[in-house]
Amino acid sequence: MSNKPLIGMNADFRATNRNMPAYGYIAAGYFQSIIAAGGVPVIVPPLADTESINALLDSVQGFMMIGGADLDPRNDGFMLHPSVRPLDPSREASDRMLMAEIAERRMPILGIGTGMQLMNVQQGGNLFLHIKEDLPSAVPHHDAHDPNHRHTLDVESDSLIGRVYGDGEIRVSSRHHMAIDEVAPGFRVTAKCPDGVIEAIESEMMDWFAVGTQFHPECGAASALDVRIFEEFVEAVVARTQEEIRLVA
Ligand SMILES: N[C@@H](CCC(=O)NCCCC(=O)O)C(=O)O
């Protein structure tokens, strides 16, 4: 039996328009990072029912929730904001069902960008809808002309992010205009940009490995330290799987 864990990851989706067919797609850095860390990626298109969600989650040992466009704030009881560019509704609906079941199962999860934001709102936190308005003194967190726009990071030493990045100046890839406002119960902030924008959270629950980064450790300009986040995640998935096998043995 292979020790390589199957790690699910949600594909993005673009509906058909004019003469273009609908596409499911995912940036290669997401699955390449999991492969490099010793996992086997399982790319999941938007699913429409909980039976399919459960069948998929029965077949993988961990999940990575990827980045993308914006969560529709109306799904969390807030008004739409002119800066919001919503995810395709079928992807967002699938992601929300996945996130709810992953949380219920306490399945190890790594959320990146939108994926971290979804983790936070699904667990009871909320978001700033537009950093430029909500945090006007913040530094730029997105550059439409530079996909590898970076900023520095301050990390909590006693955290996964702290273990990975250690001391010294850290620069990470940033591509977002929304950010976490109130952190969900059971989670804590483990990294911030010096301007105060939350850049990483992790679960404080002993039975759930759940880590989120607003920055993008999977991007093309990722450092050797960024890669360590994926290694820590895969190690946590393997440990959880071995624990489950031990418990049923
Ligand atoms: N849309 C949210 C989250 C930002 C995010 O995930 N950016 C990555 C986009 C590129 C990709 O698909 O990986 C926000 O703007 O705050």
Ligand as a Chemical Component Dictionary entry (heavy atoms), coordinates in Angstrom:
data_LIG
# 
_chem_comp.id                   LIG 
_chem_comp.type                 NON-POLYMER 
_chem_comp.pdbx_formal_charge   0 
_chem_comp.three_letter_code    LIG 
# 
loop_
_chem_comp_atom.comp_id 
_chem_comp_atom.atom_id 
_chem_comp_atom.alt_atom_id 
_chem_comp_atom.type_symbol 
_chem_comp_atom.charge 
_chem_comp_atom.model_Cartn_x 
_chem_comp_atom.model_Cartn_y 
_chem_comp_atom.model_Cartn_z 
_chem_comp_atom.pdbx_ordinal 
LIG N1 N1 N 0 -10.113 36.905 -4.560 1  
LIG C1 C1 C 0 -9.598  37.061 -3.217 2  
LIG C2 C2 C 0 -8.485  36.036 -2.955 3  
LIG C3 C3 C 0 -7.251  36.251 -3.798 4  
LIG C4 C4 C 0 -6.669  35.035 -4.488 5  
LIG O1 O1 O 0 -6.933  33.871 -4.216 6  
LIG N2 N2 N 0 -5.818  35.391 -5.416 7  
LIG C5 C5 C 0 -5.236  34.447 -6.302 8  
LIG C6 C6 C 0 -5.721  34.694 -7.702 9  
LIG C7 C7 C 0 -4.948  33.866 -8.691 10 
LIG C8 C8 C 0 -5.216  32.391 -8.501 11 
LIG O2 O2 O 0 -6.267  31.942 -8.974 12 
LIG O3 O3 O 0 -4.415  31.686 -7.875 13 
LIG C9 C9 C 0 -9.086  38.456 -2.977 14 
LIG O4 O4 O 0 -8.815  39.178 -3.950 15 
LIG O5 O5 O 0 -8.938  38.812 -1.809 16 
# 
loop_
_chem_comp_bond.comp_id 
_chem_comp_bond.atom_id_1 
_chem_comp_bond.atom_id_2 
_chem_comp_bond.value_order 
_chem_comp_bond.pdbx_ordinal 
LIG N1 C1 SING 1  
LIG C1 C2 SING 2  
LIG C1 C9 SING 3  
LIG C2 C3 SING 4  
LIG C3 C4 SING 5  
LIG C4 O1 DOUB 6  
LIG C4 N2 SING 7  
LIG N2 C5 SING 8  
LIG C5 C6 SING 9  
LIG C6 C7 SING 10 
LIG C7 C8 SING 11 
LIG C8 O2 DOUB 12 
LIG C8 O3 SING 13 
LIG C9 O4 DOUB 14 
LIG C9 O5 SING 15 
# 
